[in-house]
Amino acid sequence: MMAAVPREVSSASATGSVLLTASGLAAAFGLASCCGLPLLLASAGFGTAWLTAVALLAAPHRALLLVVGAVGLVGGAALFWRQQRAASCTPDALCARPAIRNLTLSGLVLGAGLLYIGYMYV
């Protein structure tokens, strides 16, 4: 008879979720740094002169940053959802740490907000 093989989330997919979320967040930040983010930060009373260098580098590549940000965030969310559905992370895996899970989820939410801001203020 065949023994039941436990379903484990591989360390590659656990790391992949964090890396895709981070890349999507970075692309969304670059996209929003041109117009939307300085407007929101200035209305909250924060200085936005430090965003000038990021905006100058990111402005010519806005369409690419929009696609990379969306793909990164959707891929990170899909892997994150898969990890949560499996619920069988090994105790030493990256996906088993609550701080990493909360940070990944916060990055997904923040990245989605920045992507929306960058898209709306084009």
C-alpha positions as CSV (number, residue, x, y, z in Angstrom):
1,M,0.0,0.0,0.0
2,M,1.1,3.5,-0.6
3,A,1.8,5.7,2.4
4,A,0.2,9.2,2.5
5,V,2.7,11.8,1.7
6,P,2.1,15.0,3.7
7,R,1.6,18.2,1.7
8,E,4.3,20.6,2.6
9,V,4.9,24.1,1.2
10,S,8.3,24.1,-0.3
11,S,10.8,26.7,0.9
12,A,11.0,28.0,-2.7
13,S,7.4,29.0,-2.7
14,A,7.7,30.4,0.8
15,T,10.5,32.6,-0.3
16,G,8.9,33.3,-3.6
17,S,5.9,34.9,-2.0
18,V,8.1,37.3,-0.1
19,L,10.2,38.1,-3.1
20,L,7.3,38.6,-5.5
21,T,5.6,40.9,-2.9
22,A,8.8,42.9,-2.4
23,S,9.3,43.3,-6.2
24,G,5.7,44.3,-6.7
25,L,5.9,46.8,-3.8
26,A,9.1,48.3,-5.2
27,A,7.6,48.7,-8.7
28,A,4.4,50.2,-7.3
29,F,6.5,52.7,-5.3
30,G,8.4,53.7,-8.4
31,L,5.1,54.1,-10.3
32,A,3.5,56.2,-7.6
33,S,6.6,58.3,-6.9
34,C,5.9,60.6,-9.9
35,C,2.6,62.1,-9.2
36,G,0.3,60.5,-6.7
37,L,2.6,59.8,-3.8
38,P,4.1,63.4,-3.6
39,L,0.5,64.8,-3.7
40,L,-0.7,62.6,-0.9
41,L,2.4,63.1,1.2
42,A,2.4,66.8,0.7
43,S,-1.3,67.0,1.7
44,A,-0.3,65.1,4.9
45,G,2.4,67.7,5.6
46,F,5.5,65.6,4.7
47,G,8.2,66.9,2.4
48,T,8.5,65.2,-0.9
49,A,11.8,66.5,-2.3
50,W,13.4,63.2,-1.7
51,L,11.1,61.6,-4.3
52,T,12.5,63.7,-7.1
53,A,15.4,61.3,-8.0
54,V,13.1,58.2,-7.9
55,A,10.5,60.0,-10.0
56,L,13.1,61.0,-12.6
57,L,14.2,57.4,-13.0
58,A,10.8,55.9,-12.9
59,A,8.8,58.3,-15.2
60,P,10.0,57.0,-18.6
61,H,9.2,53.4,-17.5
62,R,5.7,53.9,-16.1
63,A,3.9,51.3,-18.2
64,L,6.6,48.7,-17.5
65,L,6.4,49.4,-13.8
66,L,2.7,49.1,-13.8
67,V,2.9,45.6,-15.4
68,V,5.8,44.5,-13.2
69,G,4.0,45.8,-10.1
70,A,0.7,44.1,-10.9
71,V,2.4,40.8,-11.8
72,G,4.5,40.8,-8.7
73,L,1.7,41.6,-6.4
74,V,-0.7,39.1,-8.0
75,G,1.9,36.4,-7.9
76,G,2.9,37.2,-4.3
77,A,-0.8,37.1,-3.3
78,A,-1.3,33.8,-5.1
79,L,1.6,32.1,-3.4
80,F,0.6,33.6,-0.1
81,W,-2.9,32.3,-0.4
82,R,-1.5,28.9,-1.4
83,Q,0.7,28.8,1.7
84,Q,-2.3,29.7,3.9
85,R,-4.5,27.1,2.3
86,A,-1.9,24.4,2.7
87,A,-1.5,25.1,6.4
88,S,1.3,22.6,6.7
89,C,4.4,24.7,6.7
90,T,7.3,23.0,8.4
91,P,8.2,24.7,11.7
92,D,11.5,26.0,10.4
93,A,10.1,27.3,7.1
94,L,9.8,31.0,6.2
95,C,6.0,30.8,5.8
96,A,5.6,29.5,9.4
97,R,6.8,32.7,11.0
98,P,3.9,35.0,12.0
99,A,6.1,38.1,11.6
100,I,6.9,37.2,8.0
101,R,3.3,36.4,7.2
102,N,2.1,39.7,8.6
103,L,4.8,41.6,6.8
104,T,4.0,39.9,3.5
105,L,0.3,40.7,3.9
106,S,1.0,44.3,4.8
107,G,3.3,44.6,1.8
108,L,0.6,43.2,-0.5
109,V,-2.0,45.7,0.8
110,L,0.5,48.7,0.7
111,G,1.6,47.6,-2.8
112,A,-1.9,47.4,-4.1
113,G,-2.6,50.9,-2.7
114,L,0.5,52.4,-4.3
115,L,-0.3,50.7,-7.6
116,Y,-3.8,52.2,-7.5
117,I,-2.4,55.6,-6.7
118,G,0.2,55.4,-9.4
119,Y,-2.4,54.3,-12.0
120,M,-5.0,56.9,-11.0
121,Y,-2.6,59.9,-11.2
122,V,-1.1,59.1,-14.6
